[in-house]
Amino acid sequence: MACLLQNQENIQIKIPSFETIDGVTYYLIQVSIGDVTWTLKHRYNEFAELHETLMSEHCVEKDILPPKKLIGNKSEAFIEKRRSALEAYLNSVYNYLKKTMPRELVLFLDLHIYDIFFLLQNMALEFFTKGCLILESNEYKFSPVQLYAISERLKQPCPTLEVIDKKFDFSHVLDVNSQLKSLIIESTTDSYGTSNINPSSLPIELSTFKNVEHLTVNHYPLDKIYGMGNLRDTIKVLEVHHTQLKNIVELAMCEEVHKCIDNANDSHVWLKVKHLDLSDNRIQVIDEAIKLIPHVESLILNNNLLSEISNVTLLPRLSQLHLASNLFNSLPDNLHTKLGNIVYIDMSQNNLTSLSSFSKLYSLEWLDVSCNRIENIEEVKYVGFLPCLENLRLTGNPVSTIIDYRVKVLEPFGKRAADIYLDNEKPNQKELDTVAILQALRIAREGKSSTFNTADSSLFSAEIPTV
């Protein structure tokens, strides 16, 4: 980002061109401070309005703005001459006012958008006027540009250019930050505004946030975050999406240069996180670093690159596991030893062909295996005897297209069939009646088969002569 305070002599203001839209001429202004460049555009009337304010409030000379012309002001030669004169005007005004930089000039040049100090003035004004509403809503969406500005400002506790108006005081930013309960960091892969600033390349530190309980990071690389210590003690809900995260250690030890679980200590433990959502990343394995987030009850890893379940036993309180849209083709037979007393599993949109691995998850209440590759109705028997299962989703599998699909799925549940939500729908009375008939036929068939075999054996024995 730009920092005029440190580059007052390294600024260029140019008007390299103009454009006419619907008969109105706009002058394209290019501002460069150090390596940062951005563009904006203003029509002549806006220059005139700025000049009126600067004359009346900041003693700028009247005659330095090129005069208005009513006739012939549309000719290209005149517009080109005015373009050059307006460029000279802006540079003259800046050189005269650069020690004080009145807000009118700041807004005109978009310094409040691209410059660290003036962007923070704008944030301070917003927090001064809307701070109570922001805190009532308990969340605020920050861009990396804003957080970078805060981080840089903390390195300069007494800048050379301070404002007299307390509405713009940096303390308003610190005050709101220290009370926020929910923090959202939202970035983008695009450049910032019309500048050459890449928001995702800006490092940020979060030490000003003292009470955040819900942190969401979207489209921003975690290795650009430092000063995470305070948040590890307060966050209860942690969501990280679209960050190209490949493993848990990159999150758990994000500010460390060498992210190795062997180097972890108590300062890396996330003490209160119960809900961890790492959907839409590139995670290939649940690595050992998950133990640094030990109190997780709900773990969401949808839309990643997982093909196996590992290290979940390091989460003794885990009850909900979401693994939709990953790369699972099968699950181990000893799945129950890896998951413990799991209550909810979402394995939808994978490539599973069997339900046998779920057969010993006796505490399971909800199983979502929709949109997999399960074909055989006999697979249902593996979950039909689970005593706590109440919700089963099989829609989107080949098995869901067979005739009488619902009653055939419900039949293995026996007397519990009436309590099962199959594909989010409880069975109706007709389905329950059909299930009861199927169960009776099965019992009768098994019973008849057994009786017949006994009788047949007796007859066979009777026909054999005794010696």
ZADRENMAR-656890 format. One record per residue (C-alpha): residue in one letter; x, y, z. Coordinates in nm, 4 decimals, m for minus. Each point is the difference from the previous one (the first is absolute). Example, Ala and Ser with C-alpha at 12.3 -4.5 7.8 and 13.67 -1.06 7.14 Angstrom:
<rs>
(r 'A',(1.2300,m0.4500,0.7800)) (r 'S',(0.1370,0.3440,m0.0660)) 
</rs>
This chain:
<rs>
(r 'M',(0.0000,0.0000,0.0000)) (r 'A',(0.0979,0.3628,m0.0367)) (r 'C',(0.1335,0.2015,0.2905)) (r 'L',(0.0145,0.3708,m0.0737)) (r 'L',(0.1486,0.0782,0.3405)) (r 'Q',(0.3153,m0.1869,m0.0926)) (r 'N',(0.0052,0.1046,m0.3650)) (r 'Q',(m0.1007,0.3661,m0.0122)) (r 'E',(0.2737,0.0753,m0.2521)) (r 'N',(m0.0543,m0.3205,m0.1941)) (r 'I',(m0.3444,0.0674,m0.1408)) (r 'Q',(m0.1076,0.0566,m0.3581)) (r 'I',(m0.3361,0.1379,m0.1067)) (r 'K',(m0.0691,m0.0165,m0.3712)) (r 'I',(m0.2947,0.0403,m0.2307)) (r 'P',(0.1188,m0.2048,m0.2971)) (r 'S',(m0.3288,m0.0062,m0.1923)) (r 'F',(m0.3678,0.0806,m0.0105)) (r 'E',(m0.3174,m0.1679,m0.1216)) (r 'T',(m0.3408,0.1224,m0.1044)) (r 'I',(m0.3079,m0.1928,0.1124)) (r 'D',(m0.3484,0.1176,m0.1088)) (r 'G',(0.1402,0.3423,m0.0867)) (r 'V',(0.1736,0.0408,0.3395)) (r 'T',(0.3788,0.0190,0.0158)) (r 'Y',(0.1790,m0.1858,0.2792)) (r 'Y',(0.3680,0.0553,0.0756)) (r 'L',(0.1848,m0.3201,0.0925)) (r 'I',(0.2301,0.0604,0.2964)) (r 'Q',(0.2893,m0.2280,0.0902)) (r 'V',(0.1447,0.0198,0.3508)) (r 'S',(0.3269,m0.1762,0.0881)) (r 'I',(0.1479,m0.0151,0.3502)) (r 'G',(0.3152,m0.2071,0.0097)) (r 'D',(m0.0787,m0.3265,m0.1795)) (r 'V',(m0.3767,0.0308,0.0401)) (r 'T',(m0.2057,0.1417,m0.2859)) (r 'W',(m0.3714,0.0529,m0.0493)) (r 'T',(m0.2293,0.1860,m0.2367)) (r 'L',(m0.3185,0.2028,0.0367)) (r 'K',(m0.1958,0.2439,m0.2091)) (r 'H',(m0.1726,0.3346,0.0561)) (r 'R',(m0.1858,0.2452,m0.2186)) (r 'Y',(0.0918,0.3684,m0.0044)) (r 'N',(m0.2921,0.1004,0.2246)) (r 'E',(0.1415,m0.2207,0.2756)) (r 'F',(0.3345,0.1762,m0.0294)) (r 'A',(m0.1869,0.3293,0.0330)) (r 'E',(m0.1868,m0.1162,0.3122)) (r 'L',(0.3257,m0.1126,0.1593)) (r 'H',(0.1614,0.3311,m0.0832)) (r 'E',(m0.2819,0.1997,0.1608)) (r 'T',(0.0480,m0.1890,0.3258)) (r 'L',(0.3783,0.0270,m0.0054)) (r 'M',(m0.0208,0.3737,m0.0660)) (r 'S',(m0.2446,0.0714,0.2825)) (r 'E',(0.1451,m0.2323,0.2628)) (r 'H',(0.3667,m0.0472,m0.0867)) (r 'C',(0.1046,0.3259,m0.1679)) (r 'V',(0.0742,m0.1464,m0.3430)) (r 'E',(0.0468,0.2652,m0.2679)) (r 'K',(m0.3031,0.0660,m0.2168)) (r 'D',(0.1668,0.0255,m0.3387)) (r 'I',(0.1915,m0.3294,m0.0085)) (r 'L',(m0.3012,m0.2015,m0.1238)) (r 'P',(m0.0538,0.0303,m0.3773)) (r 'P',(m0.3167,0.2054,m0.0558)) (r 'K',(m0.3337,m0.1342,m0.1129)) (r 'K',(m0.0842,0.0482,m0.3691)) (r 'L',(m0.3566,m0.0163,m0.1234)) (r 'I',(0.0636,0.0116,m0.3750)) (r 'G',(0.2418,m0.2295,m0.1781)) (r 'N',(0.0588,m0.2205,0.3031)) (r 'K',(m0.0694,m0.3171,m0.1955)) (r 'S',(0.2844,0.0329,m0.2504)) (r 'E',(0.2800,m0.2500,0.0396)) (r 'A',(0.2650,0.2718,m0.0086)) (r 'F',(m0.1655,0.1861,0.2872)) (r 'I',(m0.0486,m0.3164,0.2049)) (r 'E',(0.3657,m0.0933,m0.0488)) (r 'K',(0.1094,0.3459,0.1138)) (r 'R',(m0.2279,m0.0231,0.3037)) (r 'R',(0.1344,m0.3500,0.0799)) (r 'S',(0.3534,0.1344,0.0212)) (r 'A',(m0.1124,0.2985,0.2100)) (r 'L',(m0.1948,m0.2209,0.2428)) (r 'E',(0.3038,m0.2227,0.0486)) (r 'A',(0.2058,0.3068,0.0877)) (r 'Y',(m0.2775,0.1153,0.2331)) (r 'L',(m0.0073,m0.3265,0.1968)) (r 'N',(0.3760,m0.0022,0.0440)) (r 'S',(m0.0006,0.3637,0.1092)) (r 'V',(m0.2757,m0.0615,0.2528)) (r 'Y',(0.1708,m0.3105,0.1355)) (r 'N',(0.3345,0.1742,0.0479)) (r 'Y',(m0.1739,0.2826,0.1851)) (r 'L',(m0.2112,m0.2242,0.2272)) (r 'K',(0.2131,m0.3142,0.0420)) (r 'K',(0.0883,0.0811,0.3616)) (r 'T',(m0.3656,0.0176,0.1037)) (r 'M',(m0.1796,m0.2018,m0.2711)) (r 'P',(m0.3596,0.1218,0.0511)) (r 'R',(m0.2654,m0.2677,m0.0197)) (r 'E',(m0.1545,0.1530,m0.3129)) (r 'L',(0.3221,m0.0613,m0.1937)) (r 'V',(0.0392,m0.3460,0.1555)) (r 'L',(m0.3454,m0.1036,m0.1218)) (r 'F',(0.0539,0.1553,m0.3420)) (r 'L',(0.3163,m0.2062,m0.0582)) (r 'D',(m0.1443,m0.3198,0.1560)) (r 'L',(0.2696,m0.0034,0.2648)) (r 'H',(m0.2616,m0.1232,0.2473)) (r 'I',(m0.0197,m0.3194,m0.2081)) (r 'Y',(0.3640,m0.0724,m0.0808)) (r 'D',(0.2116,0.1713,0.2655)) (r 'I',(0.0576,m0.1613,0.3404)) (r 'F',(m0.0402,0.3091,0.2143)) (r 'F',(m0.3024,0.1486,m0.1766)) (r 'L',(m0.1737,m0.3362,m0.0369)) (r 'L',(0.0250,m0.0340,0.3786)) (r 'Q',(m0.1484,0.3485,0.0393)) (r 'N',(m0.2956,m0.1193,m0.2040)) (r 'M',(m0.0343,m0.3139,0.2132)) (r 'A',(0.0252,0.2088,0.3178)) (r 'L',(m0.2807,0.2247,m0.1251)) (r 'E',(m0.2170,m0.3031,m0.0833)) (r 'F',(0.0645,m0.1593,0.3393)) (r 'F',(m0.0591,0.3319,0.1771)) (r 'T',(m0.3415,0.0435,m0.1637)) (r 'K',(m0.1099,m0.3657,m0.0286)) (r 'G',(0.2065,m0.1740,0.2671)) (r 'C',(m0.2994,m0.0832,0.2196)) (r 'L',(m0.1888,m0.1537,m0.2939)) (r 'I',(0.3057,m0.2009,m0.1049)) (r 'L',(0.0428,m0.1378,0.3513)) (r 'E',(m0.3720,m0.0782,0.0266)) (r 'S',(0.0249,m0.2067,m0.3186)) (r 'N',(0.3099,m0.1636,0.1524)) (r 'E',(0.1859,m0.0233,m0.3306)) (r 'Y',(0.1877,0.2078,m0.2540)) (r 'K',(0.1420,m0.1068,m0.3364)) (r 'F',(0.3591,0.1207,m0.0381)) (r 'S',(0.1984,0.0007,m0.3205)) (r 'P',(0.3708,m0.0894,0.0206)) (r 'V',(0.0690,0.3583,m0.1065)) (r 'Q',(m0.1695,0.1330,0.3141)) (r 'L',(0.1733,m0.2515,0.2255)) (r 'Y',(0.3349,0.0732,m0.1620)) (r 'A',(m0.0529,0.3701,0.0615)) (r 'I',(m0.0715,m0.0719,0.3673)) (r 'S',(0.3092,m0.2201,0.0231)) (r 'E',(0.2227,0.2682,m0.1510)) (r 'R',(m0.1516,0.2739,0.2138)) (r 'L',(0.0885,m0.1956,0.3138)) (r 'K',(0.3647,0.0310,m0.0998)) (r 'Q',(m0.0370,0.3799,0.0000)) (r 'P',(m0.1765,0.0877,0.3276)) (r 'C',(0.0719,0.3738,m0.0446)) (r 'P',(m0.0211,0.0944,m0.3700)) (r 'T',(0.1321,0.3408,m0.0977)) (r 'L',(m0.3360,0.1037,m0.1404)) (r 'E',(m0.2835,m0.0296,0.2524)) (r 'V',(m0.3498,0.1390,m0.0403)) (r 'I',(m0.1528,0.2454,0.2411)) (r 'D',(m0.3553,m0.1289,m0.0556)) (r 'K',(m0.0408,m0.2908,0.2424)) (r 'K',(m0.2545,m0.1684,m0.2288)) (r 'F',(0.2969,m0.1196,m0.2040)) (r 'D',(0.2056,m0.1248,0.2934)) (r 'F',(0.1481,m0.3493,m0.0346)) (r 'S',(m0.1209,m0.0866,0.3494)) (r 'H',(m0.3536,m0.0528,m0.1367)) (r 'V',(0.1327,m0.2848,m0.2149)) (r 'L',(0.1832,m0.1571,0.2930)) (r 'D',(m0.3060,0.0348,0.2232)) (r 'V',(m0.2367,m0.1806,m0.2381)) (r 'N',(0.2587,m0.2649,m0.0863)) (r 'S',(0.0544,m0.0838,0.3657)) (r 'Q',(m0.3739,m0.0640,0.0498)) (r 'L',(m0.0982,m0.1795,m0.3213)) (r 'K',(m0.1354,m0.3529,0.0493)) (r 'S',(0.0047,m0.0999,m0.3666)) (r 'L',(0.2772,0.0745,m0.2488)) (r 'I',(m0.0253,m0.0633,m0.3746)) (r 'I',(0.3104,0.0318,m0.2196)) (r 'E',(m0.1096,0.0122,m0.3625)) (r 'S',(0.2516,0.0244,m0.2834)) (r 'T',(0.0008,m0.0378,m0.3759)) (r 'T',(0.2394,m0.1065,m0.2719)) (r 'D',(m0.0617,0.3274,m0.1853)) (r 'S',(0.2002,0.3172,0.0449)) (r 'Y',(m0.1345,0.2469,0.2526)) (r 'G',(m0.2246,0.2559,m0.1689)) (r 'T',(0.1841,0.1701,m0.2862)) (r 'S',(0.3402,m0.0433,0.1655)) (r 'N',(0.2841,m0.2466,m0.0438)) (r 'I',(m0.0449,m0.1214,0.3594)) (r 'N',(m0.0445,m0.3774,0.0381)) (r 'P',(m0.1993,m0.0439,0.3237)) (r 'S',(0.1028,m0.3630,0.0421)) (r 'S',(0.3677,0.0964,0.0155)) (r 'L',(m0.0430,0.2335,0.2977)) (r 'P',(0.1053,m0.1429,0.3391)) (r 'I',(m0.2320,0.0766,0.2886)) (r 'E',(0.0154,m0.0350,0.3764)) (r 'L',(m0.3018,m0.0444,0.2236)) (r 'S',(0.1205,0.1022,0.3459)) (r 'T',(m0.2594,0.2797,0.0286)) (r 'F',(m0.2837,m0.2557,0.0166)) (r 'K',(m0.0493,m0.1073,0.3608)) (r 'N',(m0.3443,m0.1631,0.0159)) (r 'V',(m0.0677,m0.1639,m0.3365)) (r 'E',(m0.1980,m0.3228,0.0333)) (r 'H',(m0.0771,m0.0596,m0.3684)) (r 'L',(0.2746,0.0378,m0.2619)) (r 'T',(m0.0634,m0.0447,m0.3721)) (r 'V',(0.2770,0.0180,m0.2612)) (r 'N',(m0.0941,m0.0033,m0.3702)) (r 'H',(0.2398,0.0054,m0.2962)) (r 'Y',(0.2947,0.1195,0.2085)) (r 'P',(0.3234,m0.2015,0.0532)) (r 'L',(0.0514,m0.0985,0.3623)) (r 'D',(0.3765,0.0399,m0.0189)) (r 'K',(m0.0559,0.3760,m0.0273)) (r 'I',(m0.1520,0.0105,0.3503)) (r 'Y',(0.2145,0.0602,0.3062)) (r 'G',(m0.0772,0.1068,0.3571)) (r 'M',(m0.2676,m0.2685,0.0384)) (r 'G',(0.0656,m0.0643,0.3701)) (r 'N',(m0.2990,0.1878,0.1431)) (r 'L',(m0.2438,m0.1761,m0.2302)) (r 'R',(0.1143,m0.3461,0.1047)) (r 'D',(m0.1322,0.0764,0.3474)) (r 'T',(m0.3441,0.1286,m0.1034)) (r 'I',(m0.1193,m0.1532,m0.3296)) (r 'K',(m0.2804,m0.2569,0.0239)) (r 'V',(m0.0954,m0.0203,m0.3685)) (r 'L',(0.2755,m0.0045,m0.2638)) (r 'E',(m0.0769,0.0003,m0.3721)) (r 'V',(0.2663,0.0015,m0.2727)) (r 'H',(m0.1061,m0.0235,m0.3658)) (r 'H',(0.1641,0.0314,m0.3429)) (r 'T',(0.3521,0.0465,0.1383)) (r 'Q',(0.1760,m0.2906,m0.1783)) (r 'L',(0.0596,m0.1498,0.3468)) (r 'K',(0.1657,m0.3430,m0.0419)) (r 'N',(0.0164,m0.1245,0.3584)) (r 'I',(m0.0982,0.0894,0.3547)) (r 'V',(0.3442,0.1115,0.1134)) (r 'E',(m0.0076,0.2920,m0.2450)) (r 'L',(m0.2971,0.1314,0.1943)) (r 'A',(0.0931,m0.0990,0.3532)) (r 'M',(0.3491,0.1521,m0.0248)) (r 'C',(m0.0742,0.2563,m0.2704)) (r 'E',(0.2392,0.2736,0.1166)) (r 'E',(0.2997,m0.2295,0.0384)) (r 'V',(0.2695,m0.0095,m0.2671)) (r 'H',(0.0641,m0.3708,0.0611)) (r 'K',(m0.3408,m0.1592,0.0356)) (r 'C',(0.0880,m0.3302,0.1653)) (r 'I',(m0.2067,m0.1710,0.2670)) (r 'D',(0.3218,m0.0946,0.1808)) (r 'N',(0.0602,0.3720,0.0616)) (r 'A',(m0.3458,0.0597,0.1462)) (r 'N',(m0.0474,0.1077,0.3598)) (r 'D',(m0.2829,0.1179,0.2245)) (r 'S',(m0.0140,0.3386,m0.1742)) (r 'H',(m0.1187,m0.1720,m0.3187)) (r 'V',(m0.3026,m0.1676,0.1608)) (r 'W',(m0.3430,0.1332,m0.0971)) (r 'L',(m0.1656,m0.0233,0.3378)) (r 'K',(m0.3699,0.0535,m0.0764)) (r 'V',(m0.0692,m0.0973,m0.3624)) (r 'K',(m0.3001,m0.2334,m0.0104)) (r 'H',(m0.1084,0.0490,m0.3605)) (r 'L',(0.2713,m0.0273,m0.2684)) (r 'D',(m0.1012,0.0491,m0.3634)) (r 'L',(0.2783,m0.0443,m0.2571)) (r 'S',(m0.2196,m0.0570,m0.3050)) (r 'D',(0.1087,0.0946,m0.3514)) (r 'N',(0.3747,m0.0378,0.0393)) (r 'R',(0.2629,m0.2482,m0.1223)) (r 'I',(0.0427,m0.2151,0.3104)) (r 'Q',(0.1300,m0.3487,m0.0817)) (r 'V',(0.0410,m0.1402,0.3495)) (r 'I',(m0.1202,0.0674,0.3541)) (r 'D',(0.3466,0.0312,0.1484)) (r 'E',(0.1142,m0.0247,0.3607)) (r 'A',(m0.0222,0.3770,0.0439)) (r 'I',(m0.3737,m0.0464,0.0561)) (r 'K',(0.0931,m0.0683,0.3628)) (r 'L',(0.0788,0.3718,0.0339)) (r 'I',(m0.3757,0.0603,m0.0312)) (r 'P',(m0.0983,m0.2623,0.2592)) (r 'H',(m0.3535,0.1042,0.0960)) (r 'V',(m0.1588,m0.0220,m0.3454)) (r 'E',(m0.3505,m0.1470,0.0058)) (r 'S',(m0.0937,0.0705,m0.3620)) (r 'L',(0.2593,m0.0430,m0.2785)) (r 'I',(m0.0958,0.1013,m0.3547)) (r 'L',(0.2375,m0.0944,m0.2820)) (r 'N',(m0.2343,0.0070,m0.2985)) (r 'N',(0.1420,0.0515,m0.3490)) (r 'N',(0.3613,m0.0895,0.0689)) (r 'L',(0.2307,m0.2760,m0.1304)) (r 'L',(m0.0336,m0.2556,0.2802)) (r 'S',(0.0000,m0.3720,m0.0766)) (r 'E',(0.0468,m0.1430,0.3505)) (r 'I',(m0.0892,0.0793,0.3605)) (r 'S',(0.2915,0.0443,0.2379)) (r 'N',(0.0854,0.1553,0.3383)) (r 'V',(m0.3661,0.0614,0.0835)) (r 'T',(0.0512,m0.1853,0.3277)) (r 'L',(0.2031,0.3036,0.1081)) (r 'L',(m0.3350,0.1800,0.0298)) (r 'P',(m0.1656,m0.1687,0.3008)) (r 'R',(m0.3064,0.2271,m0.0124)) (r 'L',(m0.0741,m0.0380,m0.3705)) (r 'S',(m0.3660,m0.0815,m0.0693)) (r 'Q',(m0.0563,0.1358,m0.3525)) (r 'L',(0.2195,m0.0696,m0.3031)) (r 'H',(m0.0688,0.1454,m0.3448)) (r 'L',(0.2009,m0.1478,m0.2892)) (r 'A',(m0.2211,0.0713,m0.3010)) (r 'S',(0.1528,0.0494,m0.3451)) (r 'N',(0.3359,m0.1614,0.0648)) (r 'L',(0.1762,m0.2981,m0.1622)) (r 'F',(m0.1189,m0.2928,0.2135)) (r 'N',(m0.0386,m0.3279,m0.1885)) (r 'S',(m0.0251,m0.2206,0.3085)) (r 'L',(0.0253,0.0084,0.3785)) (r 'P',(0.1823,m0.2396,0.2347)) (r 'D',(m0.1851,m0.2803,0.1789)) (r 'N',(0.1266,0.1338,0.3337)) (r 'L',(m0.1545,0.3410,m0.0583)) (r 'H',(m0.1549,m0.0095,0.3470)) (r 'T',(0.3458,m0.0010,0.1579)) (r 'K',(0.0929,0.3146,m0.1936)) (r 'L',(m0.3180,0.1964,0.0734)) (r 'G',(m0.1060,m0.1069,0.3483)) (r 'N',(m0.3418,0.1243,0.1140)) (r 'I',(m0.0806,0.1926,m0.3130)) (r 'V',(m0.3593,0.1225,m0.0364)) (r 'Y',(m0.0123,0.1616,m0.3457)) (r 'I',(0.1858,m0.0911,m0.3202)) (r 'D',(m0.0334,0.1635,m0.3397)) (r 'M',(0.1754,m0.2018,m0.2712)) (r 'S',(m0.2130,0.1232,m0.2886)) (r 'Q',(0.1389,0.0551,m0.3503)) (r 'N',(0.2850,m0.2489,0.0249)) (r 'N',(0.0508,m0.3386,m0.1705)) (r 'L',(m0.1046,m0.2461,0.2709)) (r 'T',(m0.1484,m0.3336,m0.1119)) (r 'S',(m0.0688,m0.1623,0.3391)) (r 'L',(m0.1445,0.0825,0.3428)) (r 'S',(0.1767,m0.2806,0.1844)) (r 'S',(0.2509,0.2306,0.1696)) (r 'F',(m0.2819,0.1743,0.1886)) (r 'S',(m0.1349,m0.3197,0.1580)) (r 'K',(0.1624,0.0519,0.3416)) (r 'L',(m0.0614,0.3725,0.0468)) (r 'Y',(m0.2579,m0.0656,0.2700)) (r 'S',(m0.0384,0.3653,0.1064)) (r 'L',(m0.0653,0.1215,m0.3557)) (r 'E',(m0.3240,0.1993,m0.0360)) (r 'W',(0.0416,0.1577,m0.3436)) (r 'L',(0.1650,m0.1509,m0.3083)) (r 'D',(0.0140,0.1809,m0.3325)) (r 'V',(0.1428,m0.2099,m0.2824)) (r 'S',(m0.2009,0.1619,m0.2786)) (r 'C',(0.1526,0.0296,m0.3466)) (r 'N',(0.2425,m0.2903,0.0309)) (r 'R',(0.0131,m0.3271,m0.2001)) (r 'I',(m0.1993,m0.2379,0.2217)) (r 'E',(m0.1916,m0.2444,m0.2223)) (r 'N',(m0.0973,m0.3008,0.2120)) (r 'I',(m0.3034,0.0262,0.2298)) (r 'E',(0.1630,m0.2636,0.2224)) (r 'E',(0.2479,0.2673,0.1153)) (r 'V',(m0.2747,0.1514,0.2156)) (r 'K',(0.0142,m0.2975,0.2374)) (r 'Y',(0.3334,0.1307,0.1327)) (r 'V',(m0.1696,0.3084,0.1438)) (r 'G',(m0.3470,m0.1426,0.0629)) (r 'F',(0.0993,m0.1252,0.3443)) (r 'L',(0.1651,0.3205,0.1219)) (r 'P',(m0.2052,0.0794,0.3122)) (r 'C',(0.0203,0.3799,m0.0133)) (r 'L',(m0.0207,0.0675,m0.3743)) (r 'E',(m0.2949,0.2253,m0.0827)) (r 'N',(0.1031,0.1774,m0.3200)) (r 'L',(0.1278,m0.1751,m0.3117)) (r 'R',(0.0605,0.1640,m0.3355)) (r 'L',(0.0533,m0.2248,m0.3016)) (r 'T',(m0.1428,0.2144,m0.2764)) (r 'G',(0.2243,0.0416,m0.3030)) (r 'N',(0.1334,m0.3565,0.0220)) (r 'P',(m0.0875,m0.2648,m0.2636)) (r 'V',(m0.1857,m0.1928,0.2708)) (r 'S',(m0.2518,0.2836,0.0328)) (r 'T',(m0.1343,m0.0758,m0.3493)) (r 'I',(m0.1128,m0.3577,0.0668)) (r 'I',(m0.3681,m0.0925,0.0271)) (r 'D',(m0.1454,0.0458,0.3508)) (r 'Y',(0.3269,0.1608,0.1085)) (r 'R',(m0.1348,0.1624,0.3145)) (r 'V',(m0.1757,m0.3034,0.1463)) (r 'K',(0.2956,m0.2259,m0.0789)) (r 'V',(0.2344,0.2400,0.1801)) (r 'L',(m0.2328,0.0324,0.2986)) (r 'E',(m0.0695,m0.3731,0.0377)) (r 'P',(0.3343,m0.0888,0.1721)) (r 'F',(m0.0792,0.2519,0.2738)) (r 'G',(m0.2840,m0.2174,0.1225)) (r 'K',(m0.2203,0.1624,0.2631)) (r 'R',(0.2139,0.3160,m0.0156)) (r 'A',(m0.0969,0.0692,m0.3628)) (r 'A',(m0.2656,0.2517,0.1097)) (r 'D',(0.2698,0.2118,0.1701)) (r 'I',(0.2374,0.0172,m0.2961)) (r 'Y',(0.0286,0.3116,m0.2151)) (r 'L',(0.1013,m0.1395,m0.3390)) (r 'D',(0.1217,0.2722,m0.2358)) (r 'N',(m0.1375,0.2606,0.2441)) (r 'E',(m0.3493,m0.1511,m0.0071)) (r 'K',(m0.1735,m0.2215,0.2535)) (r 'P',(m0.1857,m0.3032,m0.1395)) (r 'N',(m0.3746,0.0332,m0.0576)) (r 'Q',(m0.2520,m0.2551,0.1214)) (r 'K',(m0.0163,m0.1813,m0.3343)) (r 'E',(0.3765,m0.0463,0.0036)) (r 'L',(m0.0094,m0.1222,0.3598)) (r 'D',(m0.2739,m0.2499,m0.0866)) (r 'T',(0.2047,m0.1302,m0.2906)) (r 'V',(0.3085,m0.0212,0.2213)) (r 'A',(m0.2006,m0.2020,0.2556)) (r 'I',(m0.1138,m0.2408,m0.2731)) (r 'L',(0.3562,m0.0427,m0.1261)) (r 'Q',(0.1203,m0.0691,0.3514)) (r 'A',(m0.2774,m0.2551,0.0578)) (r 'L',(0.0765,m0.1730,m0.3287)) (r 'R',(0.3665,m0.0138,0.0856)) (r 'I',(m0.0699,m0.1474,0.3444)) (r 'A',(m0.2452,m0.2486,m0.1452)) (r 'R',(0.2397,m0.0932,m0.2747)) (r 'E',(0.2825,m0.0539,0.2425)) (r 'G',(m0.2292,m0.1882,0.2367)) (r 'K',(m0.1457,m0.2254,m0.2762)) (r 'S',(0.3440,m0.0701,m0.1287)) (r 'S',(0.1137,m0.1056,0.3446)) (r 'T',(m0.3076,m0.2223,0.0617)) (r 'F',(0.0242,m0.1616,m0.3381)) (r 'N',(0.3628,m0.0890,0.0523)) (r 'T',(m0.0785,m0.1651,0.3359)) (r 'A',(m0.2927,m0.1984,m0.1368)) (r 'D',(0.1947,m0.1036,m0.3024)) (r 'S',(0.2763,m0.1328,0.2212)) (r 'S',(m0.2524,m0.2018,0.2038)) (r 'L',(m0.1474,m0.1591,m0.3081)) (r 'F',(0.3415,m0.0832,m0.1266)) (r 'S',(0.0896,m0.1604,0.3326)) (r 'A',(m0.3254,m0.2020,0.0037)) (r 'E',(0.0704,m0.1556,m0.3347)) (r 'I',(0.3382,m0.1330,0.1049)) (r 'P',(m0.0347,m0.3557,0.1359)) (r 'T',(0.1430,m0.0629,0.3405)) (r 'V',(0.2553,m0.2631,0.0493)) 
</rs>
